[in-house]
Amino acid sequence: GRPGPYQIQAAINAVHTDAASAKETDWQQILALYDQLFSLEPSPIVALNRAVAVAEVWGADAALALVDDLRLDSFYLFHAIRADLLRRLGRISEAIDAYSAAIARSENAAERAFLTRRRQTLVDGGARPS
């Protein structure tokens, strides 16, 4: 029969694992898998993860339009992904605000530290974080 959500999630993980780096990841395949997963589980979290793949395939503009339609204000990762997309688009002050929102909503110290460093790089006007 058709693969279920767990098999599709495993396939997405396998594509990530097979790539030596994010740059070498087969984002087209990941996007196709997220399309399948979303047809089975049309949740905002799946849509958010799919938007990350959309950013790699179609660009940050297309992904941001999808992310901004989601109702995930209380979820730190929503704001972290928005921040990164805004950064990629050169919308620095909005990205800084989105990083602040993500930091405020994260309960994990390591995540907060990572997000704080990303935000500070933008505040300092330094090199764009990769």
C-alpha positions in Angstrom: 0.0 0.0 0.0 0.8 3.7 0.1 3.4 4.8 2.7 2.0 6.3 5.9 3.2 9.4 7.8 5.9 7.5 9.7 7.4 6.1 6.5 7.4 9.5 4.8 9.0 11.1 7.9 11.7 8.4 7.8 12.3 9.0 4.1 12.7 12.8 4.8 15.2 12.0 7.5 17.0 9.6 5.2 17.4 12.3 2.5 18.8 14.7 5.1 21.2 12.0 6.4 22.4 11.0 2.9 23.5 14.6 2.2 27.0 15.6 3.2 25.8 19.1 3.9 22.7 21.2 3.7 23.9 22.5 0.4 24.0 19.0 -1.0 20.6 18.0 0.3 18.1 17.0 -2.4 15.5 19.7 -1.5 13.3 18.8 -4.5 12.9 15.3 -3.1 12.3 16.6 0.5 9.6 19.0 -0.8 7.9 16.2 -2.7 7.9 14.1 0.5 6.5 17.0 2.5 3.8 17.4 -0.1 2.9 13.7 0.4 3.0 14.1 4.2 0.9 17.2 4.1 -1.8 15.4 2.1 -2.0 12.8 4.9 -1.4 15.2 7.9 -2.4 18.8 6.9 -1.1 20.3 10.2 0.5 23.7 10.6 3.7 22.0 11.8 4.0 19.9 8.6 3.3 23.1 6.7 6.0 25.0 8.5 8.6 22.2 7.9 7.5 22.1 4.2 8.1 25.9 4.0 11.8 25.3 4.9 12.1 23.0 1.8 10.2 25.6 -0.3 12.8 28.2 0.7 15.5 26.0 -0.7 13.7 25.1 -3.9 11.7 28.3 -4.7 13.3 30.9 -2.5 12.7 32.8 0.7 9.9 34.9 -0.7 7.8 31.9 -1.6 8.5 30.3 1.8 7.7 33.5 3.8 4.3 33.8 2.1 3.5 30.3 3.3 4.9 30.8 6.8 3.0 34.1 7.3 -0.3 32.2 6.6 0.3 29.9 9.5 -1.2 30.4 13.0 1.8 29.4 15.1 2.5 32.5 17.2 3.2 30.6 20.4 5.7 28.2 18.7 9.3 29.4 18.9 10.4 27.6 15.7 7.8 29.5 13.7 9.5 32.8 14.7 13.0 31.3 14.2 12.1 30.2 10.6 10.5 33.6 9.9 13.6 35.3 11.2 15.9 33.3 8.9 13.7 33.9 5.9 13.5 37.7 6.6 17.3 37.7 7.0 17.7 36.0 3.7 15.5 38.7 2.1 17.5 41.5 3.7 14.6 42.6 5.9 17.0 42.9 8.9 14.9 44.9 11.4 12.0 42.5 10.9 14.4 39.5 11.3 15.7 40.9 14.6 12.2 41.2 15.9 11.4 37.7 14.8 14.5 36.4 16.5 13.4 38.2 19.7 10.0 36.5 19.5 11.6 33.1 19.0 14.0 33.7 22.0 11.1 34.7 24.2 9.2 31.5 23.3 12.0 29.0 23.5 12.3 27.0 26.8 15.7 25.5 25.8 18.8 27.4 26.9 20.9 26.1 24.0 18.3 27.2 21.5 18.0 30.6 23.1 21.8 31.0 23.0 21.9 30.0 19.3 19.0 32.4 18.4 20.6 35.2 20.5 23.9 34.8 18.5 22.0 34.9 15.2 20.1 38.0 16.3 23.3 39.7 17.6 25.0 39.2 14.3 22.2 41.2 12.6 22.2 43.9 15.3 26.0 44.3 14.9 25.6 44.4 11.1 28.2 41.8 10.7 28.5 38.9 8.3 25.3 37.1 7.4 25.1 33.9 9.4 25.0 30.8 7.3 
